[in-house]
């Protein structure tokens, strides 16, 4: 049984209802974000409530919005704006938007890349901004910049939280005095032990793998307090493997393991997904325009490639109480270009079911998120 499900962040995909299926497996429903909404992300709390964030407004100077509701009801009511400075988020590039974790006492923790006008700023480059909610989720504290020692923030950061008040914020960046290139970027971690009230200065997690500059990353907390972080490496500026960093001592040390080779000299501007369930930890990522996923909790299994159209990006994962897994992704999205939502449901044994499909409607600079209702139905938000 999963001991701390509230702390597993979920990144999934858009919305659709596969009605009329005669099979007993899950249906898939679809919900749209408020008009102009982009880049949804969500966390599922211990009480099965859904905590969701997204961007709205000008892609160059966006706002971050938050709403939470029961998994078995549709969202309602006005969302809460998280960013205390208007227009201090950025949607351009698709991977720099907000990410969320739910920690002790149901407190929401949110991070996002700052826009060109965002404050407070670090000495060099853009800020990685953080805000936490009150326990009721009705308001957020003023945004703070967590970048103190690093430079050249580019791709998106991520956040994970646990039941004991630890909050871990991770991002990849350069360091002052070093040549700015992707192969010498590193993943850094800023740690809090007091529910996000304060953070220690960031320290490096990786070395020697590089980090793909304009790719996102994903971090979650496991059932035993482990930290899982999935990012794209950039060794020699061409080895852009999906790479997993794991800490089993609350962020003091990490082991790093590549998940799949990909040799390319260009940045794929990709994002990734991590999800914990009763079956363990699952990772999903893009390689050569296709989505792959693998079990990664206690060793890495052979990746499964999902059949799709070319140009598949931005995977999302959700698992229901039956052990069925939804994988969702975008097709045809790119720079200043929206595209289609696609999805595939797998049974508890990992076999693809007949429930798969695609539909148009992914906006420019966006992707999707999803979760499972208690009756096993999947919901995709886009």
MARDOMAR-417877 format. One record per residue (C-alpha): residue in three letters; x, y, z. Coordinates in steps of 0.05 Angstrom, whole numbers, padded with zeros to 5 digits, always signed. Layout:
<recs>
ALAXYZ...
</recs>
This chain:
<recs>
UNK+00000+00000+00000UNK+00025+00070-00016UNK+00041+00105+00049UNK+00044+00178+00027UNK+00005+00187-00038UNK-00004+00261-00027UNK+00068+00273-00045UNK+00069+00242-00114UNK+00064+00296-00165UNK+00030+00275-00229UNK+00041+00302-00298UNK-00010+00277-00348UNK-00047+00299-00411UNK-00109+00334-00441UNK-00184+00314-00440UNK-00228+00262-00476UNK-00286+00215-00463UNK-00281+00146-00494UNK-00355+00130-00488UNK-00389+00068-00512UNK-00333+00019-00495UNK-00359-00051-00478UNK-00295-00066-00438UNK-00292-00060-00363UNK-00229-00018-00365UNK-00226+00056-00352UNK-00259+00110-00393UNK-00224+00176-00407UNK-00257+00243-00396UNK-00233+00312-00418UNK-00236+00380-00385UNK-00212+00445-00414UNK-00174+00498-00376UNK-00205+00567-00370UNK-00198+00607-00434UNK-00126+00622-00449UNK-00100+00570-00399UNK-00034+00535-00414UNK+00013+00483-00385UNK-00029+00449-00331UNK+00006+00410-00276UNK-00025+00376-00216UNK-00014+00339-00151UNK-00059+00288-00119UNK-00065+00295-00043UNK-00075+00240+00009UNK-00150+00254+00011UNK-00152+00246-00065UNK-00163+00321-00076UNK-00133+00350-00139UNK-00086+00410-00134UNK-00076+00441-00202UNK-00035+00499-00229UNK-00031+00530-00298UNK-00011+00593-00336UNK-00055+00646-00365UNK-00046+00712-00403UNK+00011+00737-00445UNK+00061+00679-00459UNK+00118+00728-00447UNK+00090+00753-00381UNK+00040+00703-00354UNK+00004+00693-00288UNK+00002+00628-00248UNK-00066+00602-00226UNK-00086+00549-00174UNK-00149+00511-00158UNK-00163+00448-00118UNK-00223+00402-00116UNK-00244+00330-00102UNK-00222+00278-00154UNK-00295+00259-00162UNK-00323+00328-00175UNK-00311+00377-00231UNK-00270+00440-00215UNK-00311+00501-00197UNK-00303+00570-00168UNK-00253+00624-00185UNK-00180+00603-00186UNK-00128+00635-00140UNK-00071+00674-00172UNK-00006+00650-00143UNK+00045+00700-00168UNK+00047+00762-00125UNK+00076+00804-00182UNK+00031+00806-00244UNK+00061+00777-00307UNK+00121+00745-00272UNK+00116+00676-00306UNK+00134+00654-00376UNK+00099+00604-00422UNK+00145+00610-00483UNK+00181+00544-00496UNK+00126+00502-00462UNK+00172+00476-00407UNK+00181+00537-00362UNK+00113+00538-00330UNK+00092+00521-00258UNK+00102+00455-00223UNK+00068+00435-00158UNK+00076+00389-00098UNK+00032+00379-00037UNK+00068+00371+00029UNK+00054+00367+00103UNK-00015+00391+00125UNK-00038+00396+00053UNK+00005+00457+00038UNK+00016+00469-00036UNK+00087+00486-00060UNK+00095+00517-00130UNK+00155+00537-00171UNK+00161+00570-00239UNK+00211+00606-00284UNK+00208+00681-00278UNK+00192+00725-00338UNK+00237+00781-00362UNK+00205+00830-00314UNK+00199+00783-00254UNK+00227+00801-00186UNK+00264+00787-00142UNK+00322+00771-00190UNK+00388+00735-00180UNK+00453+00771-00196UNK+00458+00736-00263UNK+00400+00710-00306UNK+00327+00695-00291UNK+00297+00676-00224UNK+00265+00610-00205UNK+00206+00633-00165UNK+00172+00597-00108UNK+00108+00608-00068UNK+00072+00565-00017UNK-00001+00565+00002UNK-00033+00570+00070UNK-00057+00501+00092UNK-00128+00516+00067UNK-00103+00533-00002UNK-00141+00599-00003UNK-00080+00645-00011UNK-00006+00643-00026UNK+00053+00678+00006UNK+00092+00729-00036UNK+00137+00697-00089UNK+00210+00686-00073UNK+00271+00674-00117UNK+00310+00610-00099UNK+00369+00622-00145UNK+00428+00646-00103UNK+00492+00613-00130UNK+00476+00591-00201UNK+00469+00626-00269UNK+00435+00617-00336UNK+00369+00588-00314UNK+00336+00563-00378UNK+00293+00500-00374UNK+00240+00491-00321UNK+00253+00469-00249UNK+00211+00423-00206UNK+00189+00413-00134UNK+00178+00353-00088UNK+00153+00350-00016UNK+00145+00297+00038UNK+00105+00284+00101UNK+00159+00310+00148UNK+00162+00381+00123UNK+00218+00373+00073UNK+00211+00411+00008UNK+00261+00399-00049UNK+00267+00446-00108UNK+00311+00424-00166UNK+00333+00459-00230UNK+00391+00456-00279UNK+00438+00515-00289UNK+00510+00539-00297UNK+00557+00565-00243UNK+00593+00632-00241UNK+00662+00632-00272UNK+00650+00571-00317UNK+00639+00569-00392UNK+00565+00572-00408UNK+00550+00509-00447UNK+00501+00452-00440UNK+00554+00400-00426UNK+00576+00435-00363UNK+00507+00451-00336UNK+00488+00414-00272UNK+00425+00397-00234UNK+00420+00435-00168UNK+00378+00425-00106UNK+00352+00476-00056UNK+00328+00442+00008UNK+00278+00463+00061UNK+00265+00426+00126UNK+00211+00473+00152UNK+00155+00466+00101UNK+00185+00517+00054UNK+00191+00573+00105UNK+00266+00577+00088UNK+00313+00544+00039UNK+00388+00529+00042UNK+00428+00555-00018UNK+00427+00508-00077UNK+00480+00452-00082UNK+00498+00409-00142UNK+00465+00341-00152UNK+00499+00319-00216UNK+00567+00326-00248UNK+00594+00305-00316UNK+00528+00291-00351UNK+00510+00363-00371UNK+00438+00384-00377UNK+00398+00401-00439UNK+00388+00476-00431UNK+00317+00487-00455UNK+00288+00421-00431UNK+00246+00413-00369UNK+00254+00365-00311UNK+00209+00328-00263UNK+00217+00313-00189UNK+00174+00272-00141UNK+00180+00243-00071UNK+00174+00168-00063UNK+00138+00129-00009UNK+00201+00122+00033UNK+00221+00195+00026UNK+00265+00182-00035UNK+00274+00239-00085UNK+00268+00220-00158UNK+00289+00272-00210UNK+00284+00261-00285UNK+00322+00307-00333UNK+00356+00307-00401UNK+00432+00304-00402UNK+00477+00339-00452UNK+00545+00306-00446UNK+00592+00333-00501UNK+00530+00372-00524UNK+00504+00312-00563UNK+00488+00256-00513UNK+00418+00276-00492UNK+00395+00215-00454UNK+00335+00216-00408UNK+00371+00212-00342UNK+00346+00194-00272UNK+00377+00220-00208UNK+00354+00187-00142UNK+00368+00205-00070UNK+00352+00158-00013UNK+00379+00203+00042UNK+00334+00264+00033UNK+00377+00299-00018UNK+00446+00291+00014UNK+00472+00245-00041UNK+00445+00223-00109UNK+00458+00166-00157UNK+00451+00182-00231UNK+00431+00132-00285UNK+00416+00143-00360UNK+00350+00112-00382UNK+00358+00113-00458UNK+00410+00136-00508UNK+00395+00194-00556UNK+00451+00226-00595UNK+00430+00293-00624UNK+00463+00361-00628UNK+00399+00400-00620UNK+00356+00413-00560UNK+00289+00376-00565UNK+00254+00424-00516UNK+00224+00365-00480UNK+00190+00352-00414UNK+00183+00287-00374UNK+00137+00252-00325UNK+00145+00214-00260UNK+00089+00181-00222UNK+00086+00138-00159UNK+00033+00084-00149UNK+00022+00018-00113UNK+00062-00014-00168UNK+00122+00031-00157UNK+00152+00091-00193UNK+00144+00101-00268UNK+00181+00149-00313UNK+00161+00173-00382UNK+00201+00214-00432UNK+00212+00230-00506UNK+00267+00199-00549UNK+00271+00213-00624UNK+00200+00238-00627UNK+00168+00178-00592UNK+00145+00169-00520UNK+00177+00115-00477UNK+00163+00094-00405UNK+00196+00049-00354UNK+00191+00026-00282UNK+00247+00061-00243UNK+00231+00052-00169UNK+00278-00006-00152UNK+00320-00010-00215UNK+00304+00009-00286UNK+00265-00038-00331UNK+00271-00041-00406UNK+00235+00019-00435UNK+00168+00010-00471UNK+00158+00050-00534UNK+00088+00075-00548UNK+00064+00073-00620UNK+00047+00143-00642UNK+00053+00194-00697UNK+00120+00227-00706UNK+00135+00287-00662UNK+00107+00259-00597UNK+00125+00303-00537UNK+00108+00322-00466UNK+00085+00255-00435UNK+00037+00250-00377UNK+00020+00192-00331UNK-00039+00172-00288UNK-00055+00106-00252UNK-00123+00086-00225UNK-00142+00040-00167UNK-00145-00020-00214UNK-00073-00010-00233UNK-00090+00013-00303UNK-00044+00068-00329UNK-00059+00125-00376UNK-00002+00153-00417UNK-00018+00218-00454UNK+00025+00262-00498UNK+00023+00317-00550UNK+00033+00308-00625UNK+00053+00362-00674UNK+00069+00415-00622UNK+00130+00459-00631UNK+00156+00529-00629UNK+00096+00575-00634UNK+00054+00515-00655UNK-00002+00478-00620UNK-00022+00407-00637UNK-00062+00345-00618UNK-00072+00307-00554UNK-00060+00232-00557UNK-00068+00178-00504UNK-00063+00103-00491UNK-00089+00063-00432UNK-00050+00002-00408UNK-00079-00053-00364UNK-00050-00073-00297UNK-00003-00122-00331UNK+00025-00067-00375UNK-00010-00089-00439UNK-00041-00035-00484UNK-00117-00036-00485UNK-00164-00014-00540UNK-00173+00053-00506UNK-00127+00099-00545UNK-00138+00158-00590UNK-00122+00230-00608UNK-00159+00295-00615UNK-00141+00367-00633UNK-00139+00424-00584UNK-00070+00430-00550UNK-00058+00506-00550UNK+00008+00539-00570UNK+00059+00532-00514UNK+00018+00479-00477UNK+00011+00406-00458UNK-00038+00368-00414UNK-00046+00339-00344UNK-00089+00282-00317UNK-00113+00243-00257UNK-00158+00184-00239UNK-00225+00186-00205UNK-00241+00136-00150UNK-00285+00097-00199UNK-00224+00086-00244UNK-00243+00138-00296UNK-00185+00180-00322UNK-00192+00255-00330UNK-00147+00294-00378UNK-00141+00369-00370UNK-00116+00414-00426
</recs>
